[in-house]
């Protein structure tokens, strides 16, 4: 499970990332306090403090797409770009795949949490949202599901 830039780990897929350039990723974000954010055309929303899971995809450049979400200063292109600057911590899981399993992963993430903003990150698919609120509980390191790893904030 090595070979990725610092802050990343692949927990799914059996092929090295150099062979599969696309796939999905899960961002785990922590908001320290209640945060009011305007999310593009979706509108303005209040996000409760705690952990969130966002599922995204990239047909090419999976590692680059995930790396982009770790930077604070960027042009807001996707819904998640409005929320990441407010996060005190972000963890990333890469899921290399020839066909990004974004909606499959999103369905399972939503079963764990709750929707705070309908349509968040899901403007190009039938999913109710690609962002789930997980609550205040901490994200634990586990070897049964892979290892979540802390990411550097740039």
N, C-alpha and C positions, 0 to 999 in steps of 0.2 A: 504494500500500500504506500509506496513512496513515489518520488520523482516529480511531484508537483511543486509549484511555487509555495513559499512559506504561507501558511494559513489555509491550505486546501488539503482535502483528503477525498479520495474516491472510495465510496463504500459499495457501489453497485457496478456491475459490468465486469467482464473478465478480460477485455482487451485494453491494452495501454492507451492512454489518451492520444498519443501520437498517431495511432491507427484510426481512432474514432474522434474526429474533431468537433463533433456536435453532441448534443444531449440536453439534459435538464440540470438544474441546480436548485438547491433549497437554501435560502438565506434565513438565518435565525437572527432576529433583531431584538434588542432590548431597549425599551423606552423607560427612562428613570421616573418620569412623572407624567401626569396627564398632558397631552400634547395636541394642540389645535393646528391642523395642516390643511392648506388648500391643495387638492390633488387634481391639478389640471382642470379639464372640463367636467369631471365628476362632481366637483364642488368642495366645500369646506367641511371637515370632519374632526371630531374630537376622538383621539385615540387614548384609551385608558393605559396606565402604566403596566409594564410587564413584557412578556415575550411574545413575539409574532413569528410566524413561519410564512415565507413567501416562496412560491414555486415559479420558476421562470425557465426559459429554454433558449438555446442558440443552435442553429443548424450548423454553423461553423464558428470556430473561435470560442468554445465553451469557457476555457480558462480566462480569456480576455474579457468576456461578458461579465463573468463573476467578479473579476478584478475591478472592473469599472464601478460596480456597486459598492466597493470598499472605499472609494474616494469621496470626500465631502464636497469638493468643488467640481461641479459638472453641470452641463446644460441638462435640464429635466426633459428627458425624451420618453420615458415610460413612467407609469404610475408610481412604481417603487422609488424612482428618483426623487420624488417629493418627500418621501418618508425617511430614507437612509441618512440624510444629514442630521436628523434628530436622534438617531440611535446612539446609545452610549457604548454598545457592543454589537458586533456582527460576527456571526459564524457562518461558514460556507460548507456545503456538501455538494460535490460534483457527482453527476450521474451520467457518465459517458454512454451514448447510445446512438445507433444509426438513425433511429426514429425517436425524437425526443418524447419521453413519456410524461410530458408536462401535465396534461389533464388527468392522467392516471394517478400521479403523485398528489396533485391538488385535491382530488377526491378523498384520498386517504388522510391528508393533512387536515382537511375540513372536518373529518370525522373525529379528530382529536381536539379541535378548537372550535371557535365560533366566528361567524362572519361579522366584521365591524363595518365594512364598506362593500356593498353589493357591486359586482362588476370590476372590482379592483384587480388589475392585471389580466382581465379576461375579456377584453373588448373584441378579440378575434376568435373566440370560441364560446361554446354554450355553457361553460362552467359558471356557477353563481359568483365565484371569486377565486383568486389565486393567493389571497392573503387570509390567514387564520390567526385569531387571537388565542394564545395559549395560556394566558394568565400570568400571575406573579411567580409561580413555581420556577425554580431554576432548571435549566437544561443540564441534564447529567451526562457525564461521560460514560459510555457503555461499550463494551466489546461485542455484545451480542448483536447490536445493530450497526456496528462500525464505531468510529471515534469522531465526535464533534471536535473541531479544533478552533481555538480563538484566532481571530484574524487581526492583522495590524490595521489601524485606522490611519489613512493618509489624508 
